[in-house]
Amino acid sequence: LGACGSDDSSSSDTSKDESTMSDDSTKTETAVDGEKIFANNCASCHGNNLEGNVGPNLTKVGAKYSSEEIQKIIKNGKGQMPAGVLKDDKEIVAVADWLADKK
């Protein structure tokens, strides 16, 4: 969980920080952080580094599944993973897109 917070504090572009702060309440779509959502909802089963735990290793999940396929797995469950771990469609898309980049 410590790695999630370091992304925000490492920015050296103050104008970027200011725009992020002023836009957080109006740009919910861009404010959705797939990595952070994963850390808060999925890492307990899939590991903080995607290495797997109770759930499977996801370090190269994007080589096997597209974002759309990952979205279906998140929504419907698969194997021992229950359906509905995430319910918000924007969060599901954000996590699926982030995982699909893991190849």
N, C-alpha and C positions, 0 to 999 in steps of 0.2 A: 504494500500500500504506500510505502514511502516514495516509490518511484513515480507514482501518479502525481504527487504534489510538486515534484521537481520541475516538471514541464512548464508550469505557470511562472515560477520564480526565476527561471533562467533566461527569460526574454530580455534582450538588451534594447529593443525597439520600444521606447516609451510611447510613441504614438499608437503603436499596435495595442499596448496595454490599455491606453485611454479609450480607444474605440471598442475594445472588447468589453470594458467596464460599462460604457454607455449603451452598448447594444445588447447586453445579456438579456434584458427583459423583453426586447422586441424581436430578437432573432433566435427563437427557440430551436429552429431547425439547424442552424449552424452551431449552436451552443451544445448540441448533443455530442458527447465525447465517448466514442465506442470503447476505447481503452479503459476509461474510468468506470463506465458501466460494467464492463467485464470484471474489473477488479472488485467492484462492490457486490456483484451478483453471481459470478461464475467461477472466480478463482478458487473458491473453497473446494470445488470438485475438480477443476481443470488445472490448478496450480497457478501461482503468481506469475510464473514465466512460461505458461502454457505447457509445462512439462508433463502434465497429467497427475492425477491423484486417484480419487474415486472414479472420476471421468477420464476419458482418453486424452492422450497427448494431442495438442492442437498446434504445435510449432510449425507444421507444414500443411495445415488443413486447407489452405487456399489452393494447393496443388491438386487436391482431391475434389473439392466442392466449390461451386460458384457462390457469389453472395446470395443469389436467389435460393439456392439449395440450402445454404446455411440458415437463411431466414425461415424456411419451412421446418428445419430441424428445431430451431429455437421455439417456433410457434407450436409445433405438434409433438415435440419430444422424439427421442429415438433411443432404442435399447433401454438402459436404466434411467436415462434423462427424462424427467417428467415434462409434460407440456406446460406452457404458461409460466415459465420461470421469469420471463419478461413479458409484459402485457402491452406496453406502449409501442406502437408501430415505429415511431421515429427512433426509439432506443434499439429495437430489433434490427432495423436497417443499419444503424450506426455500428452496432457490434458485428453484424454480418459483413459489412463492408470492411471493417478493420481486420476481421479474421480472414477474409478472402485474400487480403494482401500478404498473408503468411504463407510463403511458398518455399 
